[in-house]
């Protein structure tokens, strides 16, 4: 590999991505095109399909990388490298993911939003329909007890501060310090669940009893309505403090942070 190439090493589990720089790193040219990104800024990578990898950068931008050929389990090795000229990734086929002696050239890339990254990350956690061997790489500085997944596609229900209804989904306010710097998350609800602003309380529940809410099977939101009937068919009545309270449950489809630029675009 010539001195014009940089191989960025993605370290599984703990530690920051390390770049192998050449002696002329100070003379590094600017990005060849506006759609290129700096591989040295990758903070998280997930493989949702045998030929699809999504990455999240330090500035919270996200990209979907398409590989020319199927490359199952590309992110499972101890050292996975993205090799490109001067560390810029532009989606050309002379850039490649290097894993376990394999070189998987890129076919292209596209910038994606937080919702699509969360969808791909969640898919990477589930068994592939074709039996492919998919895995997630997460780059993080500390490990939180009782919380699985990452703040890019999960939230920790312990740090929920408030909620509001928005277009059939709910938007929850979180503690940014406990949620990767994100203040708001969209919680998409599955099926024909009908939420209402008359609910007096909301609780996010995981079937495992943990606090990570990611849209995994069994993740649910429970709405409490005091003194009235719920609109959902999935209801159960109980009495609290002498007054009638009804709870309605809805399945959670997906969870993802609302980034500042996306929040601004919705106005």
Helices and strands as residue ranges (DSSP letters): E 5-11, E 18-20, G 25-27, E 37-38, G 39-41, E 42-49, E 52-57, E 62-67, E 79-85, E 88-89, E 96-99, E 102-112, H 114-125, E 136-138, E 155-156, G 157-159, E 160-166, E 169-174, G 176-178, E 184-189, E 201-205, E 212-213, E 220-226, E 235-240, E 243-257, H 260-265
